């Protein structure tokens, strides 16, 4: 043993001498060798410990292998991930390439321009096409109910363009559209070819999970928000009328009834109730998502089975009988009409946003007495904290683009365009248009609108002008990072306060997460129940609210829902929720 120990010690001393000579060879060794050089010294110290001699003598080859592997790892430079979006060299391709795109647009766009010339009329679209050499030839369809009908006809006909601008109408979701070979799975392409997009998406677990299907596909690209919480939705009321009533901000449903009654009695104004009677704002007061599903302590529950749903319907019926809602609220399918009514002193409450408040002012700029404000969700009796309702998130739109199976073009230029749109330069053009035309930089290097947008010589309001020259309200024809704050340029104090109020309406503790998804088979099974059940339930809800059916029959109504498959729908959602939580926590 002693003889072997002496041999080992000699070998180790020779190794230390050789490594020491190499360390003095300057450029022949990487800078990481300062750490490597400490390894032989440590090895000598360990060899001098008699307790370790036998182990070291028996495993010299394993020690050498580990040592070589460690040195190789230290010698290989580690590439750091970029801190933010990386620049994209333009043009993306030398020769122009064209992709066709089916894209629904806001209903008012058809009145602004010839939709057949959409790609030429929208300045930002033309600018991006010319800069990148990747042209998107949009087939724009006016939105609203028309777009869903047009989408269904397109799918039924089986004739798709290269890019499909919306897939949420597909009955089995993005995963079903992939398995039915309508669109392709672009998960790997986005991860490998669109790092600017991928890094932003995966910075938020909820956003990533929402875009990932049950089987791990990605069928669509998300339009993201530059700052989560800047897109908001909630309750907008007439602040001037609230002051006239001598009231502070309503905190309870009793307060709201007092305000609405004052507005009806003094101005003949009605309050908005979503046309199907399934109103998120009023439902939040009772901690329910009307006609939907909530999660309580990990258990998925149908709101139909909750006592709070009956309380909600009781209140909606009472207020309808008192004339606080529009008599034919079920025909108020266009929220723009309701907001126009508010601007013309005909409506006391509407669902809206801080940005939407500007639109209401624009609808009647001569109504200088009108003041608007956002309010938190009022609480019904028994509601201490609001756990449902609008939740701020990173994703603005979850299905901006998908790529159809009928696209025969090389996809690399398209993914290059997507990567560009999520770069800093791409985000600037996407949101602000062309420097010197739609915007200029101020002394702090921040973009500011020109008069072309905020004081348009053709008389266009901000919404229309920004749509034409940059990315305006409701513009999702390109995927990208949407900067909501660009619309804050003219916000008054009430609107700035509304941003904060509407971004913090609820903790979302009872809300069913949007990323909990069904498999294709489950979705098919779910639809088998939901098609008839929801048609029946929607009709009965209107009857309960309008008084055409007594709420004394509510339990019979719920029994019928269970006979039609409500429990099966609950169970399917429970499975989706459980899987989503497991994947999120993995």
N, C-alpha and C positions, 0 to 999 in steps of 0.2 A: 504494500500500500504506500509505503514511504517513497519507494522508487517511482511509482506512478505519479505521486504528488509532485516530485521534483521535476519530472518531465512536463507535467501540465503547467507548472509555474514558469518553466523556461519558455514554453510555447506562448504563454500569455504575455511574458515580458517582451518577446520578439514581436508579437502582434502590436503591443503598445508602441514599440519603437517605430515600426513601419507606419502605423497610423499617425504618429507624431510627425514623421517625415512628410507624409502626404498633406498634413494640415499646414505645413509651411510652404506648400507649392502654389500659393496665391490663387490664380484663376483656375487652377485644375480642380478645385473643390467648391461646391456651392456654399453659400453663406450659412446654410443650416448646419454645417459641420461643427459649428461651435457647440451645438447640443450633442452631436454624435461623439465628439472627442471626449466627453465625460463618461461615455459607456465603458471604454477599456479600463479607466481608473477604477470605476466601480467594480468591474470584473476582477481586477487584481485584489482589491480589498476583500471581495467575497472569497476569493481563492485562498487568501491568507487565514480565513476562518476555518479551523480544523473540522468543524461540524459540517461544512459544506463541501469538503474535498471530494468525498465519495460521489456525491450527486453530480458535481461539476465534471469529474473524471469520466463518468458513465454516459453523459449526454453532451459531448462537445459538438457533435454535428447539429443537434437541434438548436443549441445556443447560437452557433454560427449562422444557421438559417434564419433564426429570428432577428439576429443582428443585421443581416443583409437586408431583410424585409423592412426593418425599421429605417435603415439608411436610405433605402429606395423611396420610402414614403416621404422622408424628410427632404430628399433631393428633388422631389416633384413639386413644382410650384402649384399652390392652390388658387384657382380662379375664383375671385369673389363675385357674388351676384351684384349687378348694378343697383345703385341706391334707388333709382327711379326709372321711368321709361327711357329707352335708348333711342337715339336719332335713327332715322331711316333714310338711306341714300335715295335720292330721286333723280330721274324717273325710276320707277320700279322695274319697268321693261322698256327696251329701246323702241320696239314697234308697238303701236296701240293694240290693245286687246279689249274686246267687248263682251259683257255678260248681260243677259236679259234678266229683269227682276220684276216680279209681280208684287205690288206694294199698295196697300190701302192708305189713304191719307185722310186728314180731318175733313168733315163735310164741307166746311166753308172754303176749302182750297179750290174746289170746282168752280166757285163763283169768282175766284181771284184770277184764274188763268185757264188756258186751254190745257187740259190734263194730258193730251197727246204730245204736247211739247214740254212736259214737266222737266225733263233732264236739261233742257236748254234754258228754261225760265228761272230755275232756282240757281242763283249765282254761285252759292257754295258748292253745289254739285258739279257745275261746269268747271270751277276752279280746281277742285280736287281731281277731276278727270284729266284735265290738261297737265297738272303738275305730276301726276303719277303715271300717266299713259294707260291707266286701267279705267275703262269707261263702263259705267252702269247705265244701261238703257232701261229706264223705268217705265213700266206699264202701270200707271197710277189709277187706282179705283177709289171713287168717293166713299168715305167711311159710313159709319152707322150700320143700320140693318143691311144695307146694300152690300157691304163688304163680306159679311158672313154668307149671304146667298151666293155671291160671286165666288167665294172660296169653295163652297160646297159643289157648285157647278164645275169648277176647275178640277177638283179632286175626282168627281164622278166621271168627267170626260177623260181623265188620265193624260192630259196634255199639259205638262208643267214647263215653266220657264226655268232658267238656270238657277235663279235665286228666288225663294219664296219669302215674302216679307212678314208673314204671320203664320204660326202653326198652332196657336192655342185653340183654334176651332176644331182641330182634329180630335175626333171623339175618343181615341185611345192615347192621346198625348204624343209627346215627342218620341217616346220609345216605340209606340205603336206605328208611328209614321216611318220610323227606321226599319222596323221588322216587316212592314208592308211594302218596303222598297219605294216609298215616296220621296224620302230624303235620306242623306247618308250620315253616318256617324263621323263627326269631325273632332272627337276628343284628342286623338293623337296629333292631328294636324295643328290644332290650336296650341297644344302644349309644346310642340317642336318648332312651329313656324311663326307663331304669334306671341313671343315672350312678353311684349308690352301688355297685351290683353290678359294673358295667363297669370302674370304676376299680380295684376290688379284684382282679378277675379278670386284667386286663391288667397288673397290677403284677408278675406272674410269667409269664415267657415259656412255661415248661413247662405251667402251668395253662391259659393262653390256647390254646396249641397243642393241648392235650388236648381242649378243648371245641370247637374248630374242626374241621369235617370236611374231607375231601380237597378238596371243591369250594368251601370257604369258607362253608358253612352253619353254623348253630348250631341244633340241634334240642332241646337240653335245657339246664337251668339247674343249675349246680354248687352243692352244699353245700360251703362253704369252711371251713377251720380258722382260728380267730382267731390261732393261732400254729403255724406249720409245725413238725412234729416232735413235737408233743404227743400226736398219735395214733400209737400204736406197736404193733408186733406182733413176737413172737419167742418165745424159749425160756424157760419158767418151770419151775423145779425146786423140790424140797423142800430148803430150806436146812438145816433141822434134821437131815435124813437125811444131807446132805452132811457136816455136822459130825460126825455119828455115825460116818461112814466114815473120819473123820480126813483129809479131803481139802480142798484149796483149790479155787477155781473151776476147773472143767474147761476146758482150753484146746485139747485135741486129741480126736480121736475115740477114741483109746485111753483117755484120761481118762474120757470119757463112758461107755464100755463098762464100765470099772471101777465107776463110780457106779451105773449101771443094774443091774449084776450084784449089787452090794451090796444094793440096794433089793429086788430079786427074792428074794435068799436070806434076807433078814432080815424083810421085810414082805409078801412075796408080791405085790409091786406090779409092774405092767406099765408100759411107756413108750408114749406115743402115737405112732402112725404114721398119717398121713393115709390115709383109707379107700381111696383109689384107688391108694395107693403112690407118688403124685407129691408128695412132701413138700418144701416150700420150705426148712424149717429144716435137715433132714438134707442136702438137695441143696446148700445153701450151703457146707457143709464141703468139697465137691468142686468148687466154683465152677461149678455147673450149675443151670439151672432145669429140674427133671425133666420130661421130655416136652415141653418148650417150646423157645423159640428164644432164643439169646443173640447178642450182637454183639461181635466181637473184631477190633480194628483196622479198624473200618468194614465188616467182612464179617459178614453174617448166617449163623449156623450153627445147625443142629438139634442139640439135645443128644443125640439118638439116635446121631449120628455121632461123638461124642466119646468117647475112651477113659474119661474121668471118669464118664460115664453107666454104663458097665459096672462101674467100680469102686464106684459108688454102689449098684448093684443087688447086687453081691457082698457088700457090707457089710450091706445090709438083709436079704439072705437068711441070712447068717451069724447075725445077731442074732435073726432070727425063729426059726431052728432052735434057738437057745439059750434060747428062751422069754422074751426081753427085751421083746417086743411082745405086745400082746393077741392071743390065738390067733385070734380072729375080728375083727381090726382092720378088715377090709373092711366090717363092719357098724356101725362107729363113725361113723355119718353125722351124729350130733348132738353137737357139741362140748360142749354143756352137760352131757351125761351124763358125758363124760370128765372135765370139771372137777369135777363132783360126786364122781366116784371119787377124784380127788386130795384133795378135802376130807375124804374118808372113808378115807384111808390105803390106797387101792387103785391109785394111779397115781403114778409118780415123775417124769414129765415131761409137760407139755402145752403146746401152742401157745397163747399168751395175750398179755396186755398189762399195763401198770401198773394200769390201771383194772380189768382183768379179775381181778387179784389180789384186789381188794376183793370181787368177786363170789364168788370161791372161799371166802374167809373167811366170807361171808354164808351160804354153802351148809351150813356146819357150824360155827356160832359156838362150840359146846361143845368143839371140838378146839383147845384153847388151846396145845397143844404144837406145833401146826403153824406153821412158818415158811416163807415163800416168797421166792424171789429170781429175778431175771432174770439171764441169762448171755449173753455174746457168742456168736456162732456158733463152735462148735469147728472146728478145722481138720483135715482129713484129711492124710495124708502127701503131700507135694508141694504143698500149698496154703500159700503164704506170706502173702498178703493175700486177703480175701474181697471179691469183685467183683459178687456177685449177692445177692438176698434182698430183705428189706423196705427200702424207701427212703422217707424222710420227704418229704412233699410238702404243698402248700397245699390241694389238693382232698381233701375227705373222701369225697364221693360225687358221681359225675359225671353222674347222671341223676335228680336229685330230681323235677323236673317237666318235662313237655313239653306242648304244647298241640295237641290233636287237630284234625283238619280238620273235625270235626263240631261244633265249638264255634261257636255262632251268636251268642254274647253279644258286646257291645262289649268289646274287649280292653284299652282304656285303664285301667279300674279295676284290672284284674288286674296290669298292669305297674306301676301305682301301688303296689299291695300289695307286689310284689316289691322295688321301690325302697325301700319302708318297711322291709322285713325286713332290708335290708343297711345301714340307717341305725343310728346309735348307739342311739337309743331302741328301734328294732326288735330290734337284737341283744340288748339287755338283757331285753326281754320274752321273746324267743325262747329265751334260755338260762336265765333265772331266774324267769320267771312273774310273779306280781303282788306288788308291794312291800307289806309288811305281812302277807302271807299266806305265801308261800314263801320270801321273803328280806327282810332289812333291810340298810340301809347301816351300816357301822361308822364309827368316828370319823375314819377316813381316806377315807371316801367310797367304800369298796369293798363290793360286795354280799356278804352272808353268809347261809347257809341258816338258816331257822328250824327249830324242833323238828318242825314239820309234815313236813319232808322228812328231817331227819337223826335224829329220834327220834319217828317217826310214832306217834300215839296208837292207830292201828288195827293196829300191828305190822308195817307194810310196811317192807321194807328200803329202803336209799337208792335202788337202781335202780328199784324199782317206784314209790316215792313221787315221785321226780323226774320219772318218766315221766308221772305223773298231773298234777303241779302245775307242771312246767316242761318242759324238753326233756331227756329221759333217754337212756340208752344205746340206740342203734339207732333214734332218732327222726328220720325223714327225711320226715315227712309235709308239712313246709314246707321250702322252700329257705331258707338263711340262713347265718350265720357261727357255727359251733359252737365254743364255748369248752370245750376239754377240761379246762382247769385248774379249772373249777368242781367237778369230781369229785375234786380233790386234797385236799379239806378234811380228810379223816381219814387221809391217807396216812402210813404209818410210814416209817422211814428206808429200808427195803428198797425200798419202792415209789417213793420219790423218787429213789433211785439207779437204779431200773429205767427211769424216764423218760429219763435220760441214756444209759443203756446201749442201750436199744432204739431210740433216735433216731440212733444212730451205729454201726449194725451193718455197714454196707458203703458203699463209695464208688459202687456201682452201675455201675462201668465196663463190665461185661459184660451189663448188663440191657438188654433190648429196650425202648426208650422207649414208653410207653403212647400217646403222641400219633402214632406212626407208623401211619397208617390206610390201608386199601385202598379203592379206588373201588368203587362198587356192582358193576360188571362183574367186577372182580378178586375181590371178596368172594364173588360167586356162583361164580366159577371155583374159588376156594379151598375153599368149602364142598363143591363137587363131589368134591374129593379127601379133604377132612378128615373128612367124615361116616363113611365106611367105614374110613379109615385109623386114626382115633382110636379107633373101636370095637374094631378089631383090636388096636391097640397097648396099650390099657388092659387088655384081657383077658390079653395076653401078659406085661405088667409084673407083674401079680399072680402069674402062674405062675412067673416068675423069682424073685420075692421068697419065695414059699411053697415053692419047690423042686419044683413040678409040671413045670417045664421046665428043662433044664440050661442054665447060662450058656455052656456050650461051643457052644450053638446061637445065640448072640447075633448073630454075623455073618450067619447065615442070616435071622434076624429083621429086621435092618437092610436086607438085600437085598430082602426082601419089601416093606418100607416104600417103598423107591425104586420098586419095580414098581407100587406103589399111588399114586405121585404125590408122594413126599416132596420130590424136587428141584424140582418145579413150585411147591410150597408155599414152599420156601426162596427161590426166585426172586421170587415175588410179595411176600414180606416184605422182600426186599432192595430192590425197587423202592419200596415204601412207606417204608422207612427212608431211602433216598437222597433222596426228595422231601421228607420231613419235615426232614432236615438242611438242605436247600437253602432251604426256607421259613423255618426258624428263623434261619438266618444271613443272610437277605435284608435 
